[in-house]
Amino acid sequence: MGATMTANSTAAKSTAAKSTAAVGQPLPLAETHTPADQAALSAVLADVHTRGVAAYPIGGGTSLDYGLTPATPGVGVILTSLDRVIDYPARDMTVTVEAGITLDALSKTLVAERQWLPVEGPQPHVATLGGLMASAWSGPRRYGYGTMRDYVIGMTAVDIRGVPFKAGGRVVKNVAGYDLCKLLTGSLGTLGVISQITLKTRPVPERTALLSCELPSWELAERLLAAVIDSRTTPVAVELLTGPLWREHPSLGMLTAGSMGRLVVALEGTAPEVDWMLGQLAAEWRELGVPTAHVIVGDAATKLWETLNEFAGFPDAPLVLKGSVPPSRVTEFIATLQTVDPQASIQAHAGNGIVIARFEQFSPGDISAAMLSRLRPAAQRSGGSVIVLSSNVEGWTRQAWWGGLGPAAPWMQKVKHEFDPGNLLNPGRFAYDSTGD
Amino acid sequence: MISPALLPVANELRRLLGDENVLAAHSDLVVYECDGFVIEKNCPDVVVFPRNTADVAQVVRLCNEHDVPFLPRGAGTSLAGGCLPVGGGVMIVFTRMKQILEINLRDRYAIVQPGVVNVWLTNALKGTGYHYAPDPSSQGACTIGGNVATNSGGPHTLKYGVTVNHTLGIEAVLADGSIVQFGGPVEDAPGLDLTGALVGSEGTLAIVTKIWVRLTKNPEGVRTLLGVFDSVEDATNSISEIIGAGIIPAALEMMDQGILAAVEAAFHFGFPLDAQAILLIEVDGLEAGLDSQRDEIIELCMKTGAREVRQARDAAERLLLWKSRKQAFGAVGRLSPSYCTQDGVVPRTKLPHILKRITEISAKYSIRIVNVFHAGDGNIHPILLFDERDAEQVSRVLKASDEILEECIASGGSVTGEHGIGVEKISLMNKLFTPDDLAAMTRLRMAFNPTGRLSPAKMLPTAGACGLEQVHPGRRAAM
């Protein structure tokens, strides 16, 4: 890039480095900065803006494979030093933290007051809350608790000129002004760099248990899923699992020959509630012809949950896709995925229609074509979409990775243009069409 | 009178939509001069009733061609002047787009037109085991399109969330007349969450013509409690205790003594009229957990000084209790000729403080104030009682309102929890947000509504031609 960091007041509060090291690996970084606070972050961005170079915001670095690999060299802006808890009025059930706090550190703070943020992401010991918000990542519990957009009630972000702006506030109900929190959730750092977040928290449930059964056929699978949605119980996660990874998961036991996969349902609440739900759901399943339901609790449940939470973010997987379809089309979409790779390991947040597939056996030369000609049309037929979550295959086009945005595309580009007219924030990674990005 | 410049527009609208879907006579337009915020009034030049999305797009394109302002309106129940046609122009009223287009229980969504009245959807779902969760007190009249515009709440949003948490997608006619769908029945549409950004934008970014809403499973059981308190402070302390104990009630509402008398006179529930405050507490969920939650709540209330805690005996009593609460505003007519329902938010632990300040502000301005509000959310609704024929009283009401809202800001809260900014609270935006915050919001406005013809002079102090400084002195008293 040639440009060098000009001397300025941020030097004292910001760690600059020339080496790209391992942090920000897939990004073309000429230098990185680790601002110590929001003022330093502002100064870094102002400087980047003045120089007209690209800025790549980086949290824990766990989602850098998410989105296309950018070509424009730029500056890595690492948020991990912005990791303070600003305000935690536990009785108000809100917490204000800096965006670089890790999910584990946030959990540790909240659990002291028997509270939590029931939104999950892989590698919580390094993944940051800001990264979770920017990527709008979610886990199995989204069925029962919703996603990040349901918990962010306020935020501060720094725009590309280095100017901080906030939206929302610190109260749980607030309709003053535009909800820029929603706009920035899932914007992948392309509109501003999130520096501070206020969340609604929830009480930690007293008990969690998992109930699992094998699926003898896909036809029964859809009937079971429909029944779980309509059950008298109130599951918080409805996971449909199939493929090699789940065949021999230590917490699930070996699959019976002929079984298609498993259904794992998470139940949370007070001990009497969970006990009642375990019995009730097993009884509902028996009526549908499921002979055995396995209760998974304790260490086994913790281990399984870890896998459920980490599956989408496995760093060693050659290709991970995410499909979104109506919940009633989940089994049908899984069948389509299996025509492309019969050995794919698949986890569906089936209550929400989210299907994550980790491909194992595929021809790298053909996968982009399969995405465009088979998978995406299958998802779009029911109003859905399919995107790549991560891939070590080269040569993805924007169209193949994200799909088109349809008639909404120009409006997303207009928003992007208003917030970042020079296209300096995370250029080339997100779903905007090439004209706007 | 319609301004002469708008005559050709009115004629063209009649040609496009038919005479029966266009109003331009002053006597017909007066109904549309304001919404639930009655302090400022202005007639639109033309009112149109589109029958479908294409109609809306045609109207918008015509307004652009003639450089005429335009704005959407549902049932006009909004309380902050969001439907006030500043500068006149064309008002697009959605009362004829009132179809429930689809109900899909397997995939838990419904598709509705914006003119569908909130409670119609829940009525249509009776017997299915599902309902539409946002339940503003005006749900018998307000439309879902209006709910989307203001991101409406309601008593049960404490546990279930507000409108945006239940909106999966919207089809909208944008300010340039193009028709676009954002989101839809399937979650996680790629790209920016413009659905989330448009909900609550008070009709200033887009005109919503179709909405995909999430349906919520009915709880298996419900326990409704009435806590009676001899002091407001004890009642607010109980709220903190309950939520601090990790119980999230479905609803947690408070009424003070002032409102209780009017509600009792209207509905004859049997409220103890000597109580200083009552809490309406509802927990719902699995039967397996409800009795223990109820017992815990009763114990916490008694510990914090409740005189008694009663449980609604049956469904009928529960319904009457909720009717009393939701129609409490209507009962206020018994207390004074006019009233102004304010809307502010504080962290819920600051409720004792804000209620004390409201009492002081009431005394300072000699304006009687009664309270009925969403206590669990910290969302206060002080009701200021006055006589709108007395301009001097009106001026005191405005001052008292501002002082209450400024106290909300000082307490770490917000100037609106569910009613919106509209025209009423524009002048407070500068107190809640910095110029840089407002500039960021203006960028979003510029992306969607660069000409400002759509709902001019709303929400942002920088928006539109009518400067905010005119708003206060300009409050015309059609009174």
Interface residues (C-beta under 8 A of the other chain):
Chain A: P89 A90 R91 D92 M93 T94 R114 A136 G146 R149 D150 D159 V163 P164 F165 K166 A167 G169 R170 V171 V172 K173 N174 V175 A176 G177 Y178 D179 L180 K182 L183 T185 G186 S187 L191 G192 R202 P203 V204 A226 I229 D230 R232 T233 T234 G269 T270 P272 E273 D275 W276 M277 K322 S324 V325 P326 P327 S328 N352 G353 I354 S382 G383 G384 S385 I387 W402 G403 L405 G406 P407 A408 A409 W411 M412 K414 V415 K416 H417 E418 F419 F430 A431 Y432
Chain B: N104 L105 R106 D107 R108 G129 T150 N151 G153 T157 G161 V162 V164 N165 L174 S178 I179 V180 Q181 F182 G184 P185 V186 E187 D188 A189 P190 G191 L192 D193 L194 T195 G196 A197 V199 G200 S201 L205 K217 E220 S240 I243 G244 G246 I247 I248 G285 L286 A288 G289 S292 V345 V346 P347 R348 T349 H374 D377 G378 N379 G412 G413 S414 V415 T416 G417 E418 H419 G420 I421 K425 L428 M429 L432 F433 T434 D436 D437 L438 A439 A440 M441 R443 L444 R445 M446 A447 F448 M459 L460
